[in-house]
Amino acid sequence: MEYLVGIYARLSVEHGNAKDNSIQNQIRLAKQWLEEQNAKLAQKKIRCERLSEKQKEEEICVADRCRLQDIYVDSGCSGTTFRRPQFQRMLEDAQEGKINCIVCKDASRIGRDYLRTGEYLEKIFPLMGVRIVCVSDGYDSGCEMPGSLAGNLKNLMNEWYAKDIGRRVRLVKQQQRERGCYLGSRAPYGWQIIYCDGRRGLEKDPAAYEVIKQMAERRQQGMSYRQIAGWLEQNGVNTPEHYRRTGEVYRFEYGEKQRQTWEASGVRRILLSHTRGDYHTT
């Protein structure tokens, strides 16, 4: 059987700088798959020529030849909609019999709505008599054994659903950062988590922030991190862990010992983050 192949590539605006998802890379992967298929055909022909007539009858000596017909590219188009110009043109060509095989990098190129995409893979394309190949996903509707297609498709969609959930979570976090939201699980030393106008942000704790300033001043004076840790102990400053649990910056009784002690590594971490301004963007 000869497959008339249409390569489909899509790149949304948000992935415009992603090298792996570039239009050129998507087309390259699809063409590479095409070359491999035709190379397999050539090898199979050579192997079959060496067989006797009886052996040829026992072995299937008909391989699938793939011929590239067209390349469809939707650049800057979101995968959440299926009314993309080149995607629609590809569907029309499939209905008219101009192509009967679609090759793409992965299922997410077809669409980002995993339910609708699953419908295309499981119902619409098979109904049109179109073979669908998702190269990176290892999915090929034309090379499945009877009864295994549904299971493999289900595994593909489950895996893709998990990836899609991760992508959505990252997108939400990115939007929250752009709004100035703080995403850390707990506030860093010297800060308190506040909620304002539906946003989760940070606000300085004056007493604890004053401690950070004094630590920074002593570091500028040439004190080592270990010496600063000793100075904090001598002046009754609670450790960050104790401060998080109780909100108390200083021990109530001067000279009172605490279970945890200040470490040089903790002092270094606080001062470096304070200098870089990590607390504003974490």
C-alpha positions in Angstrom: 0.0 0.0 0.0 1.2 3.5 -0.8 0.7 6.1 1.9 0.3 9.7 0.8 1.8 11.6 3.7 1.0 15.0 5.0 3.4 16.4 7.7 1.8 18.6 10.3 3.8 21.0 12.5 2.4 23.5 15.0 4.2 26.0 17.2 2.3 28.2 19.7 3.5 31.7 20.7 4.5 30.5 24.3 6.9 27.9 22.8 8.4 30.2 20.2 11.9 29.9 21.6 11.8 26.2 22.4 14.4 24.6 20.1 13.0 21.0 20.5 9.5 22.2 19.4 10.7 24.5 16.5 8.9 24.1 13.2 12.2 23.0 11.6 12.8 20.3 14.2 9.2 19.0 13.9 9.5 18.7 10.1 13.0 17.2 10.4 11.7 14.4 12.7 8.7 13.7 10.4 10.9 13.5 7.3 13.4 11.2 9.2 10.5 8.8 10.0 9.5 8.9 6.3 13.1 8.0 5.2 13.2 5.2 7.8 9.9 3.7 6.6 11.1 3.7 2.9 14.4 2.3 3.9 12.6 -0.6 5.6 10.6 -1.1 2.4 13.8 -1.4 0.3 15.3 -3.9 2.8 12.1 -6.0 2.7 12.1 -6.1 -1.1 15.6 -7.3 -1.2 14.8 -10.0 1.4 11.7 -11.1 -0.4 13.6 -11.4 -3.7 15.7 -14.1 -2.2 12.8 -16.3 -1.2 11.2 -19.0 -3.2 7.7 -18.7 -4.5 6.4 -20.9 -1.7 8.2 -18.9 0.9 6.8 -15.6 -0.6 3.3 -17.0 -0.2 4.0 -17.8 3.5 5.6 -14.4 4.2 4.0 -11.0 3.7 6.2 -9.3 1.1 4.2 -6.2 0.7 5.5 -3.2 2.6 4.1 0.3 2.9 5.6 2.9 0.7 5.3 6.5 2.0 5.3 9.5 -0.4 5.4 13.0 1.0 2.5 15.0 -0.5 2.4 18.2 1.5 3.6 20.0 4.7 1.1 21.9 6.8 2.4 24.5 9.3 0.4 26.5 11.8 2.9 29.0 13.4 1.8 31.0 16.4 -1.4 29.1 16.8 -2.6 27.8 20.2 -3.4 24.1 20.4 -6.5 24.8 22.5 -8.5 25.5 19.3 -8.8 23.2 16.3 -9.9 25.9 13.9 -6.3 26.5 12.7 -5.9 27.4 9.0 -3.4 24.7 8.0 -5.0 22.1 10.2 -8.3 22.7 8.5 -6.7 22.5 5.1 -5.1 19.2 6.1 -8.5 17.8 7.1 -10.0 18.9 3.7 -7.1 17.2 1.8 -7.7 14.0 3.9 -11.4 14.1 3.0 -10.6 14.5 -0.7 -8.1 11.6 -0.6 -5.1 13.8 -1.3 -3.4 12.4 1.8 -4.1 9.2 3.8 -1.4 9.5 6.4 -0.5 12.3 8.9 2.9 12.5 10.5 3.6 14.9 13.4 6.2 15.2 16.2 3.8 14.3 19.0 0.1 14.2 19.9 0.2 17.7 21.4 0.9 19.1 17.9 -2.6 18.0 16.9 -4.1 19.8 19.9 -3.7 20.7 23.5 -7.2 19.6 24.5 -6.4 16.0 25.3 -10.1 14.9 25.1 -10.6 16.5 21.6 -7.3 15.2 20.5 -8.1 11.7 21.7 -11.3 11.9 19.7 -9.4 12.8 16.5 -6.9 9.9 17.1 -9.5 7.3 18.1 -12.5 8.2 15.9 -12.2 11.0 13.3 -8.9 10.0 11.6 -9.8 6.2 11.5 -13.2 7.1 10.1 -11.5 9.1 7.3 -9.2 6.1 6.7 -6.2 8.2 7.7 -3.1 6.7 9.4 -1.8 8.9 12.2 1.8 8.8 13.4 3.1 10.7 16.4 6.9 10.2 16.1 8.1 11.2 19.6 5.2 9.4 21.3 6.0 6.2 19.4 2.4 6.0 18.3 1.5 4.6 14.8 -2.1 3.7 14.1 -1.0 1.7 11.0 1.4 -0.6 12.8 -0.7 -1.9 15.7 -1.8 -5.5 16.1 -5.5 -6.1 16.2 -6.8 -5.4 19.8 -3.8 -3.5 20.9 -4.6 -0.1 19.4 -7.1 0.9 22.0 -4.7 0.0 24.9 -1.8 1.8 23.3 -3.9 4.9 22.5 -5.1 4.9 26.1 -1.6 4.7 27.5 -0.5 7.5 25.1 -3.4 9.8 26.2 -2.8 9.0 29.9 0.9 9.9 29.6 0.1 13.0 27.6 -2.6 14.1 30.1 0.0 14.0 32.9 2.4 16.1 30.8 -0.5 18.5 30.0 -1.4 18.9 33.7 2.3 19.7 34.4 2.3 22.3 31.6 -0.8 23.9 32.9 0.6 24.1 36.5 3.8 25.8 35.2 1.7 28.3 33.1 -0.4 29.2 36.2 2.8 29.7 38.3 4.3 31.9 35.6 1.2 34.0 35.5 1.2 34.3 39.3 4.9 35.5 39.2 4.0 38.1 36.6 1.3 39.4 39.0 3.9 39.7 41.8 2.7 36.7 43.8 5.0 34.8 46.1 5.0 31.0 45.4 7.2 29.7 48.2 5.8 27.2 50.7 6.9 29.4 53.6 8.3 32.9 54.1 12.1 33.3 54.2 13.7 34.7 57.3 12.9 38.3 57.8 9.6 38.2 55.9 6.0 37.4 56.5 3.4 36.0 54.0 0.5 38.4 53.4 -2.6 38.3 51.3 -3.7 41.5 49.5 -6.2 41.8 46.6 -6.2 38.1 46.1 -2.5 37.9 45.8 0.0 36.1 48.1 2.9 38.3 48.7 5.7 39.1 51.2 6.0 41.8 53.8 9.1 42.6 55.9 9.1 41.7 59.5 10.8 44.8 61.0 12.5 43.1 63.9 13.8 40.1 61.9 14.8 42.3 59.0 16.8 44.5 61.3 18.8 41.3 62.3 19.6 40.7 58.6 20.8 44.3 58.2 23.1 43.8 61.2 24.4 40.5 59.8 25.2 42.2 56.5 27.0 45.1 58.2 29.2 42.7 60.2 30.0 40.7 57.0 31.1 44.0 55.3 33.3 44.6 58.3 35.1 41.4 57.5 33.5 39.0 60.0 33.3 35.3 58.8 30.0 33.5 58.6 31.0 31.4 61.6 31.8 34.6 63.6 28.4 36.1 62.7 26.7 32.9 63.8 28.5 33.2 67.1 27.5 36.9 67.4 23.8 35.9 66.9 24.1 33.3 69.6 25.6 35.7 72.1 22.9 38.3 71.4 20.1 35.9 72.0 18.7 35.8 68.4 16.5 32.8 67.7 17.4 30.5 64.8 15.3 30.8 61.6 13.5 27.5 62.5 12.5 28.7 65.9 11.5 32.0 64.4 9.2 30.3 61.9 7.5 28.2 64.6 7.0 30.9 67.2 7.4 34.3 65.4 9.9 35.2 68.1 13.0 37.0 66.9 14.8 37.1 70.3 14.9 34.7 73.3 12.8 36.1 76.2 15.5 35.6 78.7 19.1 36.7 77.9 21.5 33.8 78.1 18.7 31.2 77.7 19.9 28.3 75.5 17.9 27.0 72.6 17.9 23.5 71.1 19.1 24.7 67.7 22.1 26.8 67.1 23.1 29.2 64.3 25.3 27.6 61.6 27.7 29.4 59.3 25.9 27.8 56.3 22.6 29.3 57.4 24.1 32.7 57.8 25.6 32.5 54.4 22.4 31.4 52.8 20.4 34.3 54.3 22.9 36.9 53.4 23.4 35.7 49.8 19.7 35.5 49.2 19.2 38.9 50.7 21.9 40.4 48.5 20.5 38.8 45.3 16.9 39.8 46.1 15.7 36.2 45.8 13.0 36.8 48.4 11.2 39.0 46.0 11.0 36.5 43.2 11.1 33.0 44.8 
